[in-house]
Amino acid sequence: MTIKILPYQDESVGKLASAELHFADGPLAGLRLLGFEIWLRRDGSRSVTFPSYTEMENGRRYGVSLLRCTDTIDGQDRLHDQILDAYDAHMAQMKQRKG
């Protein structure tokens, strides 16, 4: 699996980039998983949102995550960190290209 970073052009809204997971082998080879977003928080830290959809039940709206943990609860934390690392590497590469 590789993580592809797609920087957002207008950072004024707090969205830094989108991220995609690209699968190279196994049953998901040739597929990509979309819907990850990297955000800048007001306190300067960054967060990653995962793919989800909105449901309505009894007039209330709630989000349903499409990516959930199976055996261990730290799977999302590891992926969160990998996405931020990929973002940092991508931005460093872009800065190096500019010069």
N, C-alpha and C positions, 0 to 999 in steps of 0.2 A: 504494500500500500504506500502511495505517496500522497502528500498533501499539496494541493495547488492553491496558491494565494492570488486573489483577484482584488487589488486595491480599489477602494472607493474614491472617486475623484473629489467629492465634496465632504470634507471631514467636519464641516460646521455642524452637522447633525449628530456627531458622535460616532458614526459608523466608520470604522477604519478600513474594513475589507470583508470580502466573502471568502470562504474556504470550501474546497471540494476534496473529497477523498477519492483517489483513483486507485483501482485495484488491478494488479498486474498478473496475479495467478490465483489458482484455486477456483471455486465455483463462481466467484464474483469477477473473474478476469474480464477485462474490457468494459466494466461498468464503473460509474462514478456516483457518489452519494453527495447530493447538494443540500444546501440549507443551513450551513454553518455561517455565523456572522461574528466578526470581531468588533467590539465596541470599546470606546474610551469612556470611562466613567468620570463623573464630576470630580472625584478625588484624585484623578490621574492614573488610577489602576485600569487594567483592561479586563474585559470579560468576553466569554465566548458563549453564544447561544446556539443550541442544537436544533436540528430539524423538528418541527412540530406542526400541529394543525389545531384549529379552534373548533370546539364543540359547543352546542347549546343544549342545556338541560334545565327544564323548569324555568325558562327565561333567564338563566344565568349562563354566562360565557366562561369557558375555561380552556386552557391549553393542554394538549395531549402530546407528550414527547414521543417521537418515533424511534428514538435510540435509547434503549434501557439496559441496565446491568442484568447479567444473568447470575453468576455465582458470587462474584466479588463486587463490593460497592465502590471500589476505587477506579473502575474502568473509565467512567466519564471524566474523572479528575486527570487520569493519565492522558486521555485524548485531548482534553482542554489544554494541558501543558504542551503537548506535541504541536497542536495548532498554533499556540502562541510562539513556540520556538521556530516553527516554519515561517510565521509572519516576521519575526525578528531577522531571520536569515534572508528572507526575500527583500526586506527593506534595506538591509546592509548591502546586499548585492546591487540593488537599485542605486543606492547612494554612491557605491564604488564606480558604477558605470557613468554616473553624472560627473564624477570626478575629482 
